């Protein structure tokens, strides 16, 4: 079973699943809450020799990137940690230091969590943001004729990804659909297209990070840039380049071509080739 197949099975048994965050409306409230959760597992998302502060940054950045993709303002987060014997007090303090430094920059407050023990370190983040009612940017609004855009450069797998919070808020009311690039362009663009019931063509140069190959740009993942569609967009926002890479088309939902050839979804899938 692939990750997509499992998600589709779960979606049929839930409600409102399919975007980067869940949207919760409270009676009488002007704003909606946007809620996301992400796991960070030793041997899957990081190695124990990676710097602890870098790991803490990345854990929170994953949640913040989901909030950015829907145009949310970050508010609160919860952290659950399962610690193995090798992760001592010094490591945990450095880990939390990296996380809280990023939290301070984006004015998001740690409000709770849980602690346990495990054979391998596992962190789970729950990030909560808000946006005015009805303004969250979803994945299902792309329409034929929209341009396809990405922020920043792709394929670099930055050690300290910078969540595009300001850009996400700027795109409210401007982007027709949006998501963050966590599993690679070749996996994430078809997801956006399936949600919107459209096809897509990549037919313009792709912005590559220094040293990145075309395979890196298309498939590597963990860029945490924003992928969005719009009728038009500026070339940059607050110094972040915005590059048009293609066009949304009528066609089989999820079908993507890259310079005229079918694009295989070779981005990251947790369950592909799992032993």
C-alpha positions as CSV (number, residue, x, y, z in Angstrom):
1,X,0.0,0.0,0.0
2,X,1.4,3.4,-1.0
3,X,1.1,6.5,1.2
4,X,-1.5,7.9,-1.2
5,X,-3.6,4.8,-1.0
6,X,-3.5,4.8,2.8
7,X,-4.4,8.5,3.0
8,X,-7.3,8.0,0.6
9,X,-8.6,5.1,2.7
10,X,-8.4,7.2,5.9
11,X,-10.1,10.2,4.1
12,X,-13.2,8.1,3.3
13,X,-13.6,7.6,7.1
14,X,-12.9,11.2,8.2
15,X,-14.0,14.7,7.4
16,X,-12.2,17.6,5.9
17,X,-9.0,15.7,5.2
18,X,-6.8,16.6,2.3
19,X,-5.2,20.0,2.9
20,X,-2.0,20.9,4.7
21,X,-4.0,21.7,7.9
22,X,-7.4,20.8,9.3
23,X,-9.7,23.8,9.5
24,X,-11.8,24.2,12.7
25,X,-14.6,26.7,12.9
26,X,-15.9,27.9,16.3
27,X,-19.4,29.2,16.6
28,X,-19.4,33.0,16.5
29,X,-15.6,33.3,16.1
30,X,-14.3,35.7,13.4
31,X,-11.2,33.5,12.8
32,X,-10.9,29.9,12.0
33,X,-8.3,27.6,13.6
34,X,-5.8,25.7,11.4
35,X,-4.3,22.7,13.0
36,X,-1.5,20.4,11.7
37,X,0.6,17.6,13.1
38,X,4.0,16.2,12.0
39,X,6.2,13.4,13.2
40,X,10.0,13.5,13.2
41,X,11.6,10.1,13.6
42,X,15.2,9.1,14.1
43,X,16.4,7.1,11.1
44,X,13.5,8.4,8.9
45,X,13.7,12.2,9.1
46,X,17.1,12.7,10.8
47,X,20.2,10.9,12.1
48,X,21.4,11.0,15.7
49,X,24.7,12.6,14.6
50,X,22.8,15.7,13.3
51,X,23.1,18.8,15.5
52,X,20.4,18.8,18.1
53,X,19.5,22.5,17.6
54,X,19.1,21.9,13.9
55,X,16.7,19.0,14.6
56,X,14.6,21.2,16.9
57,X,14.4,23.8,14.2
58,X,13.3,21.3,11.6
59,X,10.6,19.8,13.8
60,X,8.9,23.1,14.2
61,X,9.6,24.3,10.7
62,X,7.6,21.3,9.3
63,X,4.5,22.5,11.2
64,X,5.0,26.1,10.4
65,X,5.4,25.3,6.7
66,X,1.9,23.6,6.8
67,X,0.4,26.7,8.3
68,X,2.2,28.9,5.7
69,X,0.7,26.8,2.9
70,X,-2.8,27.8,4.0
71,X,-2.1,31.4,4.8
72,X,-2.4,31.1,8.6
73,X,-0.8,33.2,11.3
74,X,1.0,30.9,13.8
75,X,-0.4,30.9,17.3
76,X,0.5,27.9,19.5
77,X,2.2,24.5,19.3
78,X,2.5,21.3,21.3
79,X,5.5,19.0,21.4
80,X,5.5,15.3,22.3
81,X,8.9,13.6,22.7
82,X,9.8,9.9,23.1
83,X,13.5,9.8,24.2
84,X,16.0,7.0,23.8
85,X,18.9,6.4,26.2
86,X,21.4,8.3,24.0
87,X,19.4,11.6,24.1
88,X,20.5,13.1,27.4
89,X,19.6,16.3,29.1
90,X,22.1,18.4,27.1
91,X,20.9,17.1,23.8
92,X,17.2,17.8,24.7
93,X,18.1,21.3,25.9
94,X,19.9,22.1,22.6
95,X,17.0,20.5,20.6
96,X,14.5,22.7,22.4
97,X,16.8,25.7,22.0
98,X,16.7,25.4,18.2
99,X,13.0,25.0,18.3
100,X,12.2,27.9,20.6
101,X,14.5,30.2,18.6
102,X,12.4,29.6,15.5
103,X,9.2,29.9,17.6
104,X,10.3,33.3,18.9
105,X,10.9,34.5,15.3
106,X,7.4,33.5,14.2
107,X,5.7,34.4,17.5
108,X,4.3,31.0,18.1
109,X,4.0,29.8,21.7
110,X,4.7,26.4,23.2
111,X,1.6,25.5,25.3
112,X,2.1,21.8,26.2
113,X,2.9,18.3,25.0
114,X,4.0,14.9,26.4
115,X,7.1,12.9,27.3
116,X,7.9,9.2,27.0
117,X,10.8,6.9,26.2
118,X,11.5,4.8,23.1
119,X,14.3,2.9,21.4
120,X,14.6,5.7,18.8
121,X,13.9,9.3,19.2
122,X,10.5,10.5,18.0
123,X,9.1,14.0,18.1
124,X,5.5,15.0,17.2
125,X,4.5,18.6,16.7
126,X,1.0,20.0,16.7
127,X,1.0,23.5,15.3
128,X,-2.1,25.8,15.5
129,X,-2.7,29.0,13.6
130,X,-5.6,31.2,12.6
131,X,-6.9,33.1,9.6
132,X,-10.1,35.1,9.0
133,X,-13.1,32.9,8.3
134,X,-13.2,31.5,4.8
135,X,-9.8,32.8,3.7
136,X,-7.6,29.7,4.2
137,X,-5.9,28.6,1.0
138,X,-6.8,25.1,0.1
139,X,-5.6,22.7,-2.6
140,X,-8.8,22.4,-4.5
141,X,-9.1,25.8,-6.1
142,X,-6.7,25.6,-9.1
143,X,-8.4,26.2,-12.5
144,X,-7.4,25.7,-16.1
145,X,-5.3,28.7,-17.2
146,X,-3.8,29.4,-13.8
147,X,-0.1,29.7,-13.6
148,X,1.9,27.3,-11.4
149,X,4.5,28.9,-9.2
150,X,7.1,27.9,-6.6
151,X,8.8,30.0,-4.0
152,X,12.6,30.0,-3.6
153,X,14.8,27.3,-5.1
154,X,14.3,23.6,-5.2
155,X,16.4,20.5,-4.6
156,X,18.7,21.9,-1.9
157,X,17.2,20.2,1.2
158,X,18.2,23.1,3.4
159,X,19.5,22.1,6.9
160,X,17.4,25.0,8.4
161,X,14.4,25.4,6.2
162,X,12.7,28.8,6.5
163,X,8.9,28.5,6.6
164,X,7.2,31.0,4.2
165,X,4.8,32.4,6.7
166,X,4.7,36.0,5.3
167,X,4.3,34.7,1.8
168,X,1.4,32.4,2.8
169,X,-0.5,35.3,4.3
170,X,0.2,37.5,1.3
171,X,-1.3,34.7,-1.0
172,X,-4.7,34.7,0.8
173,X,-7.2,36.0,-1.8
174,X,-4.5,35.8,-4.5
175,X,-3.6,32.2,-4.9
176,X,-6.3,29.8,-6.1
177,X,-4.6,26.8,-4.5
178,X,-1.5,26.2,-2.4
179,X,0.5,23.5,-0.6
180,X,4.0,23.2,0.8
181,X,6.7,21.2,-1.0
182,X,7.7,18.5,1.5
183,X,7.8,15.3,-0.6
184,X,9.1,16.7,-3.9
185,X,7.5,18.5,-6.8
186,X,6.8,15.3,-8.7
187,X,4.8,14.0,-5.8
188,X,3.2,17.2,-4.6
189,X,2.0,18.8,-7.8
190,X,-0.1,15.8,-8.8
191,X,-1.7,15.9,-5.3
192,X,-2.7,19.5,-5.8
193,X,-4.0,18.7,-9.2
194,X,-6.1,15.7,-8.0
195,X,-7.7,17.9,-5.3
196,X,-8.6,20.5,-7.9
197,X,-9.7,18.1,-10.6
198,X,-7.2,19.4,-13.1
199,X,-4.0,18.4,-15.0
200,X,-0.8,20.4,-15.3
201,X,2.2,21.1,-17.6
202,X,5.6,22.1,-16.4
203,X,7.0,24.0,-19.4
204,X,9.3,26.6,-18.0
205,X,12.8,26.5,-16.3
206,X,12.8,25.3,-12.7
207,X,14.6,27.2,-10.0
208,X,17.4,25.0,-8.7
209,X,19.3,25.4,-5.5
210,X,23.1,25.6,-5.9
211,X,24.5,22.1,-6.9
212,X,21.0,20.6,-7.3
213,X,20.4,18.3,-10.3
214,X,17.2,18.1,-12.2
215,X,16.3,14.9,-10.3
216,X,16.9,16.8,-7.1
217,X,14.6,19.6,-8.2
218,X,11.8,17.3,-9.3
219,X,12.0,14.5,-6.7
220,X,14.2,15.3,-3.6
221,X,11.6,16.8,-1.3
222,X,12.1,18.6,2.0
223,X,12.4,22.0,0.4
224,X,9.4,23.4,2.4
225,X,8.8,26.0,-0.2
226,X,5.3,26.9,-1.4
227,X,3.7,25.5,-4.5
228,X,0.8,27.6,-5.6
229,X,-1.5,28.5,-8.5
230,X,-2.7,31.9,-9.5
231,X,-3.8,34.0,-12.5
232,X,-0.6,36.0,-12.0
233,X,2.0,36.6,-9.3
234,X,4.9,39.0,-8.8
235,X,8.5,37.8,-9.3
236,X,9.3,38.0,-5.6
237,X,7.8,38.7,-2.2
238,X,10.0,40.3,0.5
239,X,13.1,39.1,-1.2
240,X,11.8,35.5,-1.8
241,X,11.8,34.7,-5.6
242,X,8.5,33.5,-7.0
243,X,9.0,31.5,-10.3
244,X,6.3,30.5,-12.7
245,X,7.0,26.9,-13.8
246,X,3.9,25.9,-15.8
247,X,0.2,26.0,-16.4
248,X,-2.9,24.3,-15.0
249,X,-4.8,22.5,-17.8
250,X,-8.0,20.6,-18.3
251,X,-7.4,16.9,-18.3
252,X,-7.2,13.8,-16.2
253,X,-7.0,14.9,-12.5
254,X,-3.4,14.5,-11.3
255,X,-1.8,14.1,-14.7
256,X,1.4,16.2,-14.9
257,X,3.8,16.5,-17.9
258,X,7.2,18.0,-17.7
259,X,8.4,19.6,-21.0
260,X,5.9,17.3,-22.9
261,X,6.7,14.0,-21.2
262,X,4.7,12.4,-18.4
263,X,6.2,13.2,-15.0
264,X,6.5,10.1,-12.8
265,X,5.7,10.8,-9.1
266,X,9.1,9.8,-7.8
267,X,9.1,12.1,-4.8
268,X,9.1,10.8,-1.2
269,X,6.6,8.1,-0.2
270,X,6.9,6.7,3.3
271,X,5.6,3.3,2.2
272,X,7.2,2.8,-1.2
273,X,9.7,-0.1,-1.2
274,X,9.2,-0.5,2.5
275,X,10.9,-3.7,3.8
